[in-house]
Amino acid sequence: MNELVTIKTSPFISDLAVAKSYLESENILCFIKNEHTSLLYPFFSNNSGAQLQVPLADAKRAIKLLIEGGLARKEDYEE
């Protein structure tokens, strides 16, 4: 199995759901880690919220698509 990496974090599941749907339409497999935990216990996740994860091999393409689609900012990924 390919390693999963987090490419977007949000306390709002709806933001991640839209991004997930967009990436899936581009044939990128996605998962929302801590989706249910964040909904049921929003204050127990140390304000990190849920995380959108993709396979490591698709991470760069997924990030590029999120930026191009207006679902993320380039600044979010600069180190």
PyMOL Python script that loads the backbone (N, CA, C, O; Angstrom):
from pymol import cmd

cmd.read_pdbstr("""\
ATOM      1  N   MET A   1       0.838  -1.192   0.000  1.00  0.00           N
ATOM      2  CA  MET A   1       0.000   0.000   0.000  1.00  0.00           C
ATOM      3  C   MET A   1       0.873   1.242   0.000  1.00  0.00           C
ATOM      4  O   MET A   1       1.913   1.284   0.658  1.00  0.00           O
ATOM      5  N   ASN A   2       0.452   2.231  -0.727  1.00  0.00           N
ATOM      6  CA  ASN A   2       1.175   3.486  -0.827  1.00  0.00           C
ATOM      7  C   ASN A   2       0.981   4.302   0.446  1.00  0.00           C
ATOM      8  O   ASN A   2      -0.117   4.343   1.001  1.00  0.00           O
ATOM      9  N   GLU A   3       2.049   4.949   0.906  1.00  0.00           N
ATOM     10  CA  GLU A   3       1.978   5.795   2.096  1.00  0.00           C
ATOM     11  C   GLU A   3       1.066   6.987   1.838  1.00  0.00           C
ATOM     12  O   GLU A   3       1.107   7.587   0.764  1.00  0.00           O
ATOM     13  N   LEU A   4       0.244   7.328   2.826  1.00  0.00           N
ATOM     14  CA  LEU A   4      -0.643   8.488   2.723  1.00  0.00           C
ATOM     15  C   LEU A   4       0.012   9.693   3.374  1.00  0.00           C
ATOM     16  O   LEU A   4       0.674   9.575   4.405  1.00  0.00           O
ATOM     17  N   VAL A   5      -0.180  10.860   2.757  1.00  0.00           N
ATOM     18  CA  VAL A   5       0.330  12.105   3.311  1.00  0.00           C
ATOM     19  C   VAL A   5      -0.798  13.123   3.396  1.00  0.00           C
ATOM     20  O   VAL A   5      -1.715  13.123   2.574  1.00  0.00           O
ATOM     21  N   THR A   6      -0.721  13.980   4.387  1.00  0.00           N
ATOM     22  CA  THR A   6      -1.715  15.031   4.571  1.00  0.00           C
ATOM     23  C   THR A   6      -1.359  16.211   3.686  1.00  0.00           C
ATOM     24  O   THR A   6      -0.235  16.713   3.719  1.00  0.00           O
ATOM     25  N   ILE A   7      -2.335  16.652   2.889  1.00  0.00           N
ATOM     26  CA  ILE A   7      -2.082  17.799   2.004  1.00  0.00           C
ATOM     27  C   ILE A   7      -2.927  19.014   2.377  1.00  0.00           C
ATOM     28  O   ILE A   7      -2.672  20.119   1.897  1.00  0.00           O
ATOM     29  N   LYS A   8      -3.924  18.816   3.226  1.00  0.00           N
ATOM     30  CA  LYS A   8      -4.780  19.937   3.634  1.00  0.00           C
ATOM     31  C   LYS A   8      -5.413  19.581   4.973  1.00  0.00           C
ATOM     32  O   LYS A   8      -5.854  18.452   5.187  1.00  0.00           O
ATOM     33  N   THR A   9      -5.451  20.553   5.862  1.00  0.00           N
ATOM     34  CA  THR A   9      -6.065  20.383   7.177  1.00  0.00           C
ATOM     35  C   THR A   9      -7.084  21.488   7.380  1.00  0.00           C
ATOM     36  O   THR A   9      -6.861  22.634   6.989  1.00  0.00           O
ATOM     37  N   SER A  10      -8.205  21.136   7.994  1.00  0.00           N
ATOM     38  CA  SER A  10      -9.227  22.139   8.247  1.00  0.00           C
ATOM     39  C   SER A  10     -10.129  21.694   9.396  1.00  0.00           C
ATOM     40  O   SER A  10     -10.408  20.504   9.543  1.00  0.00           O
ATOM     41  N   PRO A  11     -10.583  22.642  10.206  1.00  0.00           N
ATOM     42  CA  PRO A  11     -11.568  22.308  11.224  1.00  0.00           C
ATOM     43  C   PRO A  11     -12.967  22.156  10.626  1.00  0.00           C
ATOM     44  O   PRO A  11     -13.898  21.722  11.305  1.00  0.00           O
ATOM     45  N   PHE A  12     -13.101  22.517   9.350  1.00  0.00           N
ATOM     46  CA  PHE A  12     -14.391  22.454   8.675  1.00  0.00           C
ATOM     47  C   PHE A  12     -14.403  21.281   7.690  1.00  0.00           C
ATOM     48  O   PHE A  12     -13.734  21.321   6.658  1.00  0.00           O
ATOM     49  N   ILE A  13     -15.163  20.248   8.017  1.00  0.00           N
ATOM     50  CA  ILE A  13     -15.239  19.053   7.183  1.00  0.00           C
ATOM     51  C   ILE A  13     -15.740  19.401   5.784  1.00  0.00           C
ATOM     52  O   ILE A  13     -15.322  18.784   4.805  1.00  0.00           O
ATOM     53  N   SER A  14     -16.623  20.372   5.687  1.00  0.00           N
ATOM     54  CA  SER A  14     -17.170  20.734   4.376  1.00  0.00           C
ATOM     55  C   SER A  14     -16.084  21.213   3.416  1.00  0.00           C
ATOM     56  O   SER A  14     -16.150  20.924   2.221  1.00  0.00           O
ATOM     57  N   ASP A  15     -15.083  21.943   3.920  1.00  0.00           N
ATOM     58  CA  ASP A  15     -13.968  22.381   3.066  1.00  0.00           C
ATOM     59  C   ASP A  15     -13.211  21.187   2.500  1.00  0.00           C
ATOM     60  O   ASP A  15     -12.869  21.146   1.318  1.00  0.00           O
ATOM     61  N   LEU A  16     -12.960  20.228   3.365  1.00  0.00           N
ATOM     62  CA  LEU A  16     -12.224  19.044   2.932  1.00  0.00           C
ATOM     63  C   LEU A  16     -13.061  18.170   2.006  1.00  0.00           C
ATOM     64  O   LEU A  16     -12.528  17.550   1.086  1.00  0.00           O
ATOM     65  N   ALA A  17     -14.356  18.119   2.243  1.00  0.00           N
ATOM     66  CA  ALA A  17     -15.238  17.312   1.386  1.00  0.00           C
ATOM     67  C   ALA A  17     -15.262  17.853  -0.038  1.00  0.00           C
ATOM     68  O   ALA A  17     -15.264  17.082  -0.998  1.00  0.00           O
ATOM     69  N   VAL A  18     -15.282  19.175  -0.175  1.00  0.00           N
ATOM     70  CA  VAL A  18     -15.256  19.783  -1.506  1.00  0.00           C
ATOM     71  C   VAL A  18     -13.917  19.482  -2.186  1.00  0.00           C
ATOM     72  O   VAL A  18     -13.884  19.108  -3.359  1.00  0.00           O
ATOM     73  N   ALA A  19     -12.823  19.646  -1.454  1.00  0.00           N
ATOM     74  CA  ALA A  19     -11.496  19.363  -2.015  1.00  0.00           C
ATOM     75  C   ALA A  19     -11.368  17.888  -2.394  1.00  0.00           C
ATOM     76  O   ALA A  19     -10.805  17.556  -3.437  1.00  0.00           O
ATOM     77  N   LYS A  20     -11.887  17.017  -1.549  1.00  0.00           N
ATOM     78  CA  LYS A  20     -11.846  15.568  -1.819  1.00  0.00           C
ATOM     79  C   LYS A  20     -12.611  15.245  -3.091  1.00  0.00           C
ATOM     80  O   LYS A  20     -12.120  14.498  -3.937  1.00  0.00           O
ATOM     81  N   SER A  21     -13.786  15.791  -3.230  1.00  0.00           N
ATOM     82  CA  SER A  21     -14.600  15.547  -4.414  1.00  0.00           C
ATOM     83  C   SER A  21     -13.892  16.045  -5.675  1.00  0.00           C
ATOM     84  O   SER A  21     -13.900  15.378  -6.710  1.00  0.00           O
ATOM     85  N   TYR A  22     -13.288  17.212  -5.574  1.00  0.00           N
ATOM     86  CA  TYR A  22     -12.559  17.785  -6.713  1.00  0.00           C
ATOM     87  C   TYR A  22     -11.394  16.884  -7.120  1.00  0.00           C
ATOM     88  O   TYR A  22     -11.211  16.599  -8.304  1.00  0.00           O
ATOM     89  N   LEU A  23     -10.610  16.436  -6.141  1.00  0.00           N
ATOM     90  CA  LEU A  23      -9.468  15.578  -6.456  1.00  0.00           C
ATOM     91  C   LEU A  23      -9.912  14.223  -6.994  1.00  0.00           C
ATOM     92  O   LEU A  23      -9.280  13.677  -7.898  1.00  0.00           O
ATOM     93  N   GLU A  24     -10.978  13.687  -6.452  1.00  0.00           N
ATOM     94  CA  GLU A  24     -11.493  12.410  -6.959  1.00  0.00           C
ATOM     95  C   GLU A  24     -11.966  12.542  -8.403  1.00  0.00           C
ATOM     96  O   GLU A  24     -11.860  11.593  -9.180  1.00  0.00           O
ATOM     97  N   SER A  25     -12.486  13.714  -8.768  1.00  0.00           N
ATOM     98  CA  SER A  25     -12.901  13.921 -10.159  1.00  0.00           C
ATOM     99  C   SER A  25     -11.693  13.948 -11.099  1.00  0.00           C
ATOM    100  O   SER A  25     -11.832  13.783 -12.311  1.00  0.00           O
ATOM    101  N   GLU A  26     -10.512  14.159 -10.524  1.00  0.00           N
ATOM    102  CA  GLU A  26      -9.257  14.140 -11.278  1.00  0.00           C
ATOM    103  C   GLU A  26      -8.530  12.803 -11.090  1.00  0.00           C
ATOM    104  O   GLU A  26      -7.335  12.691 -11.364  1.00  0.00           O
ATOM    105  N   ASN A  27      -9.272  11.789 -10.617  1.00  0.00           N
ATOM    106  CA  ASN A  27      -8.753  10.425 -10.431  1.00  0.00           C
ATOM    107  C   ASN A  27      -7.634  10.320  -9.402  1.00  0.00           C
ATOM    108  O   ASN A  27      -6.702   9.533  -9.567  1.00  0.00           O
ATOM    109  N   ILE A  28      -7.730  11.114  -8.341  1.00  0.00           N
ATOM    110  CA  ILE A  28      -6.798  11.010  -7.228  1.00  0.00           C
ATOM    111  C   ILE A  28      -7.568  10.446  -6.036  1.00  0.00           C
ATOM    112  O   ILE A  28      -8.566  11.023  -5.603  1.00  0.00           O
ATOM    113  N   LEU A  29      -7.109   9.344  -5.522  1.00  0.00           N
ATOM    114  CA  LEU A  29      -7.720   8.702  -4.375  1.00  0.00           C
ATOM    115  C   LEU A  29      -7.473   9.565  -3.136  1.00  0.00           C
ATOM    116  O   LEU A  29      -6.341   9.987  -2.897  1.00  0.00           O
ATOM    117  N   CYS A  30      -8.517   9.833  -2.347  1.00  0.00           N
ATOM    118  CA  CYS A  30      -8.412  10.699  -1.173  1.00  0.00           C
ATOM    119  C   CYS A  30      -9.119  10.080   0.027  1.00  0.00           C
ATOM    120  O   CYS A  30     -10.046   9.281  -0.106  1.00  0.00           O
ATOM    121  N   PHE A  31      -8.648  10.477   1.195  1.00  0.00           N
ATOM    122  CA  PHE A  31      -9.275  10.078   2.448  1.00  0.00           C
ATOM    123  C   PHE A  31      -9.305  11.287   3.375  1.00  0.00           C
ATOM    124  O   PHE A  31      -8.413  12.134   3.326  1.00  0.00           O
ATOM    125  N   ILE A  32     -10.321  11.365   4.211  1.00  0.00           N
ATOM    126  CA  ILE A  32     -10.368  12.412   5.229  1.00  0.00           C
ATOM    127  C   ILE A  32     -10.123  11.730   6.573  1.00  0.00           C
ATOM    128  O   ILE A  32     -10.989  11.034   7.103  1.00  0.00           O
ATOM    129  N   LYS A  33      -8.935  11.942   7.103  1.00  0.00           N
ATOM    130  CA  LYS A  33      -8.540  11.369   8.384  1.00  0.00           C
ATOM    131  C   LYS A  33      -9.165  12.189   9.507  1.00  0.00           C
ATOM    132  O   LYS A  33      -9.179  13.419   9.447  1.00  0.00           O
ATOM    133  N   ASN A  34      -9.668  11.528  10.503  1.00  0.00           N
ATOM    134  CA  ASN A  34     -10.301  12.158  11.675  1.00  0.00           C
ATOM    135  C   ASN A  34     -11.605  12.865  11.339  1.00  0.00           C
ATOM    136  O   ASN A  34     -12.030  13.768  12.060  1.00  0.00           O
ATOM    137  N   GLU A  35     -12.236  12.459  10.252  1.00  0.00           N
ATOM    138  CA  GLU A  35     -13.490  13.099   9.844  1.00  0.00           C
ATOM    139  C   GLU A  35     -14.556  12.985  10.929  1.00  0.00           C
ATOM    140  O   GLU A  35     -15.143  13.989  11.334  1.00  0.00           O
ATOM    141  N   HIS A  36     -14.801  11.795  11.388  1.00  0.00           N
ATOM    142  CA  HIS A  36     -15.863  11.592  12.374  1.00  0.00           C
ATOM    143  C   HIS A  36     -15.456  12.099  13.754  1.00  0.00           C
ATOM    144  O   HIS A  36     -16.283  12.637  14.491  1.00  0.00           O
ATOM    145  N   THR A  37     -14.203  11.929  14.098  1.00  0.00           N
ATOM    146  CA  THR A  37     -13.720  12.426  15.383  1.00  0.00           C
ATOM    147  C   THR A  37     -13.858  13.936  15.463  1.00  0.00           C
ATOM    148  O   THR A  37     -14.273  14.472  16.491  1.00  0.00           O
ATOM    149  N   SER A  38     -13.510  14.622  14.382  1.00  0.00           N
ATOM    150  CA  SER A  38     -13.615  16.086  14.371  1.00  0.00           C
ATOM    151  C   SER A  38     -15.056  16.554  14.464  1.00  0.00           C
ATOM    152  O   SER A  38     -15.338  17.600  15.049  1.00  0.00           O
ATOM    153  N   LEU A  39     -15.970  15.779  13.888  1.00  0.00           N
ATOM    154  CA  LEU A  39     -17.385  16.140  13.972  1.00  0.00           C
ATOM    155  C   LEU A  39     -17.941  15.934  15.378  1.00  0.00           C
ATOM    156  O   LEU A  39     -18.686  16.768  15.893  1.00  0.00           O
ATOM    157  N   LEU A  40     -17.569  14.816  15.985  1.00  0.00           N
ATOM    158  CA  LEU A  40     -18.126  14.477  17.295  1.00  0.00           C
ATOM    159  C   LEU A  40     -17.412  15.169  18.450  1.00  0.00           C
ATOM    160  O   LEU A  40     -18.035  15.529  19.449  1.00  0.00           O
ATOM    161  N   TYR A  41     -16.103  15.352  18.305  1.00  0.00           N
ATOM    162  CA  TYR A  41     -15.301  15.919  19.377  1.00  0.00           C
ATOM    163  C   TYR A  41     -14.396  17.029  18.844  1.00  0.00           C
ATOM    164  O   TYR A  41     -13.177  16.861  18.817  1.00  0.00           O
ATOM    165  N   PRO A  42     -14.959  18.146  18.425  1.00  0.00           N
ATOM    166  CA  PRO A  42     -14.149  19.182  17.768  1.00  0.00           C
ATOM    167  C   PRO A  42     -13.058  19.790  18.644  1.00  0.00           C
ATOM    168  O   PRO A  42     -12.083  20.329  18.119  1.00  0.00           O
ATOM    169  N   PHE A  43     -13.198  19.717  19.941  1.00  0.00           N
ATOM    170  CA  PHE A  43     -12.207  20.346  20.814  1.00  0.00           C
ATOM    171  C   PHE A  43     -11.121  19.383  21.266  1.00  0.00           C
ATOM    172  O   PHE A  43     -10.185  19.801  21.948  1.00  0.00           O
ATOM    173  N   PHE A  44     -11.215  18.111  20.910  1.00  0.00           N
ATOM    174  CA  PHE A  44     -10.216  17.134  21.318  1.00  0.00           C
ATOM    175  C   PHE A  44      -9.138  16.908  20.264  1.00  0.00           C
ATOM    176  O   PHE A  44      -8.233  16.102  20.482  1.00  0.00           O
ATOM    177  N   SER A  45      -9.209  17.584  19.150  1.00  0.00           N
ATOM    178  CA  SER A  45      -8.226  17.361  18.086  1.00  0.00           C
ATOM    179  C   SER A  45      -7.137  18.438  18.080  1.00  0.00           C
ATOM    180  O   SER A  45      -6.466  18.623  17.065  1.00  0.00           O
ATOM    181  N   ASN A  46      -6.955  19.140  19.183  1.00  0.00           N
ATOM    182  CA  ASN A  46      -5.931  20.179  19.312  1.00  0.00           C
ATOM    183  C   ASN A  46      -6.022  21.230  18.206  1.00  0.00           C
ATOM    184  O   ASN A  46      -5.007  21.739  17.729  1.00  0.00           O
ATOM    185  N   ASN A  47      -7.241  21.541  17.813  1.00  0.00           N
ATOM    186  CA  ASN A  47      -7.502  22.545  16.778  1.00  0.00           C
ATOM    187  C   ASN A  47      -6.907  22.196  15.419  1.00  0.00           C
ATOM    188  O   ASN A  47      -6.868  23.048  14.532  1.00  0.00           O
ATOM    189  N   SER A  48      -6.446  20.969  15.239  1.00  0.00           N
ATOM    190  CA  SER A  48      -5.880  20.607  13.944  1.00  0.00           C
ATOM    191  C   SER A  48      -6.964  20.182  12.968  1.00  0.00           C
ATOM    192  O   SER A  48      -6.746  20.189  11.756  1.00  0.00           O
ATOM    193  N   GLY A  49      -8.114  19.817  13.475  1.00  0.00           N
ATOM    194  CA  GLY A  49      -9.210  19.430  12.606  1.00  0.00           C
ATOM    195  C   GLY A  49      -8.955  18.125  11.889  1.00  0.00           C
ATOM    196  O   GLY A  49      -8.132  17.313  12.313  1.00  0.00           O
ATOM    197  N   ALA A  50      -9.666  17.937  10.808  1.00  0.00           N
ATOM    198  CA  ALA A  50      -9.515  16.734   9.998  1.00  0.00           C
ATOM    199  C   ALA A  50      -8.454  16.991   8.932  1.00  0.00           C
ATOM    200  O   ALA A  50      -8.094  18.134   8.649  1.00  0.00           O
ATOM    201  N   GLN A  51      -7.969  15.908   8.356  1.00  0.00           N
ATOM    202  CA  GLN A  51      -6.879  16.024   7.389  1.00  0.00           C
ATOM    203  C   GLN A  51      -7.233  15.312   6.095  1.00  0.00           C
ATOM    204  O   GLN A  51      -7.675  14.163   6.106  1.00  0.00           O
ATOM    205  N   LEU A  52      -7.036  16.004   4.986  1.00  0.00           N
ATOM    206  CA  LEU A  52      -7.209  15.410   3.670  1.00  0.00           C
ATOM    207  C   LEU A  52      -5.911  14.724   3.297  1.00  0.00           C
ATOM    208  O   LEU A  52      -4.857  15.359   3.253  1.00  0.00           O
ATOM    209  N   GLN A  53      -5.984  13.426   3.027  1.00  0.00           N
ATOM    210  CA  GLN A  53      -4.790  12.662   2.717  1.00  0.00           C
ATOM    211  C   GLN A  53      -4.894  12.017   1.342  1.00  0.00           C
ATOM    212  O   GLN A  53      -5.969  11.614   0.897  1.00  0.00           O
ATOM    213  N   VAL A  54      -3.747  11.932   0.689  1.00  0.00           N
ATOM    214  CA  VAL A  54      -3.632  11.296  -0.618  1.00  0.00           C
ATOM    215  C   VAL A  54      -2.395  10.411  -0.599  1.00  0.00           C
ATOM    216  O   VAL A  54      -1.534  10.574   0.265  1.00  0.00           O
ATOM    217  N   PRO A  55      -2.293   9.472  -1.544  1.00  0.00           N
ATOM    218  CA  PRO A  55      -1.059   8.688  -1.650  1.00  0.00           C
ATOM    219  C   PRO A  55       0.132   9.607  -1.944  1.00  0.00           C
ATOM    220  O   PRO A  55       0.001  10.585  -2.680  1.00  0.00           O
ATOM    221  N   LEU A  56       1.269   9.290  -1.374  1.00  0.00           N
ATOM    222  CA  LEU A  56       2.478  10.094  -1.540  1.00  0.00           C
ATOM    223  C   LEU A  56       2.789  10.346  -3.013  1.00  0.00           C
ATOM    224  O   LEU A  56       3.215  11.440  -3.381  1.00  0.00           O
ATOM    225  N   ALA A  57       2.578   9.346  -3.844  1.00  0.00           N
ATOM    226  CA  ALA A  57       2.875   9.470  -5.272  1.00  0.00           C
ATOM    227  C   ALA A  57       2.011  10.526  -5.965  1.00  0.00           C
ATOM    228  O   ALA A  57       2.402  11.047  -7.010  1.00  0.00           O
ATOM    229  N   ASP A  58       0.847  10.847  -5.401  1.00  0.00           N
ATOM    230  CA  ASP A  58      -0.068  11.817  -6.000  1.00  0.00           C
ATOM    231  C   ASP A  58      -0.051  13.178  -5.308  1.00  0.00           C
ATOM    232  O   ASP A  58      -0.774  14.085  -5.721  1.00  0.00           O
ATOM    233  N   ALA A  59       0.753  13.336  -4.272  1.00  0.00           N
ATOM    234  CA  ALA A  59       0.696  14.539  -3.441  1.00  0.00           C
ATOM    235  C   ALA A  59       0.998  15.813  -4.218  1.00  0.00           C
ATOM    236  O   ALA A  59       0.247  16.783  -4.109  1.00  0.00           O
ATOM    237  N   LYS A  60       2.077  15.839  -5.000  1.00  0.00           N
ATOM    238  CA  LYS A  60       2.435  17.061  -5.723  1.00  0.00           C
ATOM    239  C   LYS A  60       1.348  17.453  -6.715  1.00  0.00           C
ATOM    240  O   LYS A  60       0.993  18.627  -6.823  1.00  0.00           O
ATOM    241  N   ARG A  61       0.827  16.483  -7.429  1.00  0.00           N
ATOM    242  CA  ARG A  61      -0.243  16.768  -8.403  1.00  0.00           C
ATOM    243  C   ARG A  61      -1.504  17.251  -7.692  1.00  0.00           C
ATOM    244  O   ARG A  61      -2.168  18.177  -8.158  1.00  0.00           O
ATOM    245  N   ALA A  62      -1.832  16.622  -6.564  1.00  0.00           N
ATOM    246  CA  ALA A  62      -3.026  16.998  -5.813  1.00  0.00           C
ATOM    247  C   ALA A  62      -2.917  18.434  -5.295  1.00  0.00           C
ATOM    248  O   ALA A  62      -3.877  19.201  -5.373  1.00  0.00           O
ATOM    249  N   ILE A  63      -1.757  18.789  -4.772  1.00  0.00           N
ATOM    250  CA  ILE A  63      -1.549  20.150  -4.274  1.00  0.00           C
ATOM    251  C   ILE A  63      -1.672  21.151  -5.417  1.00  0.00           C
ATOM    252  O   ILE A  63      -2.308  22.195  -5.270  1.00  0.00           O
ATOM    253  N   LYS A  64      -1.065  20.832  -6.549  1.00  0.00           N
ATOM    254  CA  LYS A  64      -1.147  21.712  -7.716  1.00  0.00           C
ATOM    255  C   LYS A  64      -2.604  21.908  -8.135  1.00  0.00           C
ATOM    256  O   LYS A  64      -3.016  23.027  -8.439  1.00  0.00           O
ATOM    257  N   LEU A  65      -3.383  20.829  -8.150  1.00  0.00           N
ATOM    258  CA  LEU A  65      -4.792  20.927  -8.526  1.00  0.00           C
ATOM    259  C   LEU A  65      -5.585  21.762  -7.530  1.00  0.00           C
ATOM    260  O   LEU A  65      -6.436  22.558  -7.928  1.00  0.00           O
ATOM    261  N   LEU A  66      -5.315  21.589  -6.237  1.00  0.00           N
ATOM    262  CA  LEU A  66      -6.028  22.378  -5.222  1.00  0.00           C
ATOM    263  C   LEU A  66      -5.753  23.867  -5.402  1.00  0.00           C
ATOM    264  O   LEU A  66      -6.660  24.690  -5.277  1.00  0.00           O
ATOM    265  N   ILE A  67      -4.506  24.208  -5.694  1.00  0.00           N
ATOM    266  CA  ILE A  67      -4.147  25.619  -5.894  1.00  0.00           C
ATOM    267  C   ILE A  67      -4.813  26.157  -7.156  1.00  0.00           C
ATOM    268  O   ILE A  67      -5.406  27.236  -7.143  1.00  0.00           O
ATOM    269  N   GLU A  68      -4.710  25.401  -8.244  1.00  0.00           N
ATOM    270  CA  GLU A  68      -5.311  25.832  -9.506  1.00  0.00           C
ATOM    271  C   GLU A  68      -6.832  25.943  -9.403  1.00  0.00           C
ATOM    272  O   GLU A  68      -7.444  26.798 -10.045  1.00  0.00           O
ATOM    273  N   GLY A  69      -7.436  25.073  -8.592  1.00  0.00           N
ATOM    274  CA  GLY A  69      -8.882  25.077  -8.440  1.00  0.00           C
ATOM    275  C   GLY A  69      -9.393  26.079  -7.419  1.00  0.00           C
ATOM    276  O   GLY A  69     -10.600  26.183  -7.201  1.00  0.00           O
ATOM    277  N   GLY A  70      -8.484  26.819  -6.789  1.00  0.00           N
ATOM    278  CA  GLY A  70      -8.883  27.827  -5.808  1.00  0.00           C
ATOM    279  C   GLY A  70      -9.266  27.247  -4.460  1.00  0.00           C
ATOM    280  O   GLY A  70      -9.919  27.917  -3.661  1.00  0.00           O
ATOM    281  N   LEU A  71      -8.871  26.011  -4.198  1.00  0.00           N
ATOM    282  CA  LEU A  71      -9.210  25.360  -2.934  1.00  0.00           C
ATOM    283  C   LEU A  71      -8.073  25.412  -1.923  1.00  0.00           C
ATOM    284  O   LEU A  71      -8.215  24.949  -0.791  1.00  0.00           O
ATOM    285  N   ALA A  72      -6.961  25.969  -2.332  1.00  0.00           N
ATOM    286  CA  ALA A  72      -5.807  26.156  -1.451  1.00  0.00           C
ATOM    287  C   ALA A  72      -4.981  27.304  -2.013  1.00  0.00           C
ATOM    288  O   ALA A  72      -5.152  27.709  -3.163  1.00  0.00           O
ATOM    289  N   ARG A  73      -4.085  27.820  -1.180  1.00  0.00           N
ATOM    290  CA  ARG A  73      -3.195  28.898  -1.621  1.00  0.00           C
ATOM    291  C   ARG A  73      -1.772  28.366  -1.731  1.00  0.00           C
ATOM    292  O   ARG A  73      -1.371  27.484  -0.972  1.00  0.00           O
ATOM    293  N   LYS A  74      -1.038  28.887  -2.645  1.00  0.00           N
ATOM    294  CA  LYS A  74       0.352  28.481  -2.830  1.00  0.00           C
ATOM    295  C   LYS A  74       1.143  28.672  -1.535  1.00  0.00           C
ATOM    296  O   LYS A  74       2.009  27.864  -1.201  1.00  0.00           O
ATOM    297  N   GLU A  75       0.838  29.740  -0.819  1.00  0.00           N
ATOM    298  CA  GLU A  75       1.534  30.055   0.439  1.00  0.00           C
ATOM    299  C   GLU A  75       1.362  28.957   1.483  1.00  0.00           C
ATOM    300  O   GLU A  75       2.204  28.810   2.369  1.00  0.00           O
ATOM    301  N   ASP A  76       0.285  28.190   1.389  1.00  0.00           N
ATOM    302  CA  ASP A  76       0.032  27.118   2.348  1.00  0.00           C
ATOM    303  C   ASP A  76       1.081  26.012   2.248  1.00  0.00           C
ATOM    304  O   ASP A  76       1.248  25.233   3.187  1.00  0.00           O
ATOM    305  N   TYR A  77       1.783  25.938   1.129  1.00  0.00           N
ATOM    306  CA  TYR A  77       2.711  24.837   0.890  1.00  0.00           C
ATOM    307  C   TYR A  77       4.166  25.275   0.782  1.00  0.00           C
ATOM    308  O   TYR A  77       5.046  24.452   0.529  1.00  0.00           O
ATOM    309  N   GLU A  78       4.415  26.531   0.967  1.00  0.00           N
ATOM    310  CA  GLU A  78       5.783  27.026   0.937  1.00  0.00           C
ATOM    311  C   GLU A  78       6.401  26.874   2.303  1.00  0.00           C
ATOM    312  O   GLU A  78       5.759  27.104   3.328  1.00  0.00           O
ATOM    313  N   GLU A  79       7.659  26.483   2.300  1.00  0.00           N
ATOM    314  CA  GLU A  79       8.359  26.295   3.581  1.00  0.00           C
ATOM    315  C   GLU A  79       9.388  27.356   3.799  1.00  0.00           C
ATOM    316  O   GLU A  79      10.071  27.353   4.824  1.00  0.00           O
TER     317      GLU A  79
END
""", "prot")
cmd.dss("prot")
cmd.show_as("cartoon", "prot")
cmd.util.cbc("prot")
cmd.orient("prot")
